[in-house]
Amino acid sequence: MASLILTPENQIQRLNGILNRVQSLRELDIAHLTTAPRPKSWSVVEVLEHLNMAYRIYLPKIDDTLSQSPDLNKESEGFKARGWQKFVIEGQRPKNGKRKWKMKTLKRFTPIFDSADLTQEKMDSVFGQFLELHHHLKQSILASRTKDVSKVTFSSAVGSIVRFYLPEAFEFLLCHMERHMVQIDEIFE
């Protein structure tokens, strides 16, 4: 199994691409954003709200971990993901523009919208929250560059079966977003 070296530069670059993509989606009309391709599928707005719900769980954990992590005298040169964490991360990462397999979403991460009830104001709120939350992610990745990220772990959103160091959590969240960007591509096909 090859090593997975995580660098803030790579993570920021990928996150910027996602943020730009979401900003461009914001320009689409309501019908494109609220229509699911088939029953029991999500619309674009539901995908984004799912990502918001997931990140809200990580936000306080990231803040706490950053505050507990000692400062470094120099910037980090990269972080090697551990075996189990790498496995979990790679399970989210899309391959060649495709999701490897579909996963059942836990109920607490399932967005519930009545598409007939989605106003422009509610959609703007979902987009605004996405951009605000993921700007927090960007600032956290930047802040982690001068922290010793090998001292503190925290449990993932599914519990202590997976414990992440900050760079592993960032990578998991990015791969999760990339996976859902592929899902958005599938909605438009």
C-alpha positions in Angstrom: 0.0 0.0 0.0 1.6 3.3 -1.1 1.9 6.1 1.3 -0.5 9.0 1.3 1.4 12.2 2.0 -1.0 15.1 2.8 0.1 18.7 2.2 -1.8 21.9 3.0 -0.9 23.3 -0.5 -2.6 20.4 -2.3 -5.6 20.5 0.0 -6.0 24.3 -0.4 -5.7 24.0 -4.2 -8.4 21.3 -4.3 -10.7 23.2 -1.9 -10.4 26.4 -4.0 -11.6 24.3 -7.0 -14.6 23.1 -5.1 -15.4 26.6 -3.8 -15.2 28.0 -7.4 -17.5 25.2 -8.6 -20.1 25.8 -5.9 -20.0 29.6 -6.7 -20.7 28.8 -10.3 -23.6 26.5 -9.4 -25.1 29.4 -7.5 -25.8 31.1 -10.8 -28.1 28.3 -12.1 -31.9 28.7 -11.9 -34.0 27.2 -9.1 -35.3 24.3 -11.3 -31.7 23.0 -12.0 -30.8 23.2 -8.4 -33.9 21.7 -6.8 -34.8 18.9 -9.2 -33.5 15.4 -8.3 -32.7 13.2 -11.3 -35.0 10.3 -10.0 -37.0 9.5 -6.9 -34.9 8.9 -3.7 -32.0 10.9 -5.3 -30.8 14.3 -4.1 -31.0 17.6 -5.9 -27.9 19.9 -6.0 -29.2 21.9 -3.0 -29.7 18.7 -1.0 -26.1 17.6 -1.8 -24.8 21.0 -0.6 -26.9 20.9 2.6 -25.6 17.3 3.3 -22.1 18.7 3.0 -23.0 21.6 5.4 -24.5 19.1 7.9 -21.4 17.0 7.8 -19.0 19.9 8.2 -20.9 21.4 11.1 -20.0 18.3 13.1 -16.3 18.7 12.3 -16.0 22.5 12.8 -15.8 22.5 16.7 -13.5 19.5 16.6 -11.2 21.3 14.2 -11.2 24.5 16.3 -10.5 22.6 19.5 -7.7 20.6 17.9 -6.1 23.7 16.4 -6.2 25.4 19.8 -4.6 22.4 21.5 -1.9 21.8 18.9 1.5 23.3 19.8 3.0 25.9 17.4 5.9 24.9 15.2 8.9 27.1 14.3 8.5 26.2 10.7 5.8 25.2 8.2 4.9 21.5 8.0 6.3 19.6 5.0 3.5 17.1 4.8 1.8 14.5 6.9 1.7 10.7 6.3 -1.8 9.3 6.7 -2.1 6.2 8.9 -3.3 2.9 7.5 -6.9 2.7 8.8 -7.4 6.5 8.2 -6.0 6.2 4.7 -8.5 3.3 4.0 -11.4 5.5 5.2 -10.2 8.5 3.1 -9.7 6.4 0.0 -13.2 5.0 0.4 -14.5 8.5 -0.2 -12.1 9.6 -3.0 -13.7 9.4 -6.5 -11.7 7.5 -9.1 -11.5 8.8 -12.7 -14.4 11.1 -12.1 -16.6 8.3 -10.8 -17.8 7.3 -7.3 -16.5 3.8 -6.5 -19.7 2.7 -4.9 -22.8 4.3 -3.5 -23.0 4.6 0.3 -26.0 4.7 2.5 -26.2 8.1 4.3 -26.8 8.1 8.0 -30.2 9.7 8.9 -28.6 12.5 10.8 -26.7 13.6 7.5 -29.8 13.3 5.3 -31.1 16.7 4.1 -34.9 17.0 4.1 -36.3 19.6 1.8 -39.7 19.8 0.2 -38.6 21.0 -3.3 -41.9 22.8 -3.7 -41.0 24.7 -0.5 -37.5 25.8 -1.6 -37.5 29.5 -2.1 -34.6 31.5 -3.5 -34.0 32.8 0.0 -33.6 29.2 1.4 -31.3 28.3 -1.5 -29.2 31.4 -1.0 -28.9 30.4 2.7 -27.7 26.8 1.8 -25.1 28.3 -0.6 -24.1 31.0 1.8 -23.6 28.5 4.6 -21.6 26.2 2.4 -19.2 29.0 1.4 -18.9 30.2 5.0 -18.3 26.7 6.5 -15.8 25.8 3.8 -14.0 29.1 4.1 -13.5 28.0 7.8 -12.0 24.8 6.4 -9.7 26.8 4.3 -8.6 29.0 7.2 -8.1 25.9 9.3 -5.9 24.2 6.8 -3.8 27.4 6.5 -3.6 27.6 10.3 -2.5 24.0 10.6 0.7 24.7 8.5 2.4 26.1 11.6 1.0 23.7 14.1 2.4 20.3 15.3 -0.5 18.3 14.0 0.8 15.0 15.3 -0.2 15.5 18.9 -4.0 15.6 19.0 -6.6 13.3 17.4 -10.4 13.5 17.4 -13.2 11.2 16.6 -14.8 11.3 13.2 -18.5 12.1 12.7 -19.3 8.4 12.9 -17.6 8.0 16.2 -14.4 6.9 17.7 -14.0 3.9 15.3 -12.1 6.5 13.2 -9.9 9.0 14.9 -8.2 11.7 12.8 -5.2 13.9 13.1 -6.1 17.3 11.5 -4.5 16.6 8.0 -6.4 13.3 7.8 -9.7 15.0 8.7 -9.1 17.7 6.1 -8.3 15.0 3.5 -11.4 13.0 4.4 -13.6 16.1 4.2 -12.1 17.1 0.8 -12.6 13.6 -0.6 -16.1 13.6 0.7 -16.8 16.9 -1.1 -15.1 15.7 -4.3 -17.3 12.6 -4.2 -20.4 14.8 -4.0 -19.1 17.0 -6.8 -19.2 13.9 -8.9 -22.7 13.3 -7.7 -23.6 16.8 -8.8 -22.1 16.0 -12.2 -24.3 12.9 -12.3 -27.4 15.0 -11.5 -26.8 17.1 -14.6 -26.2 14.1 -16.9 
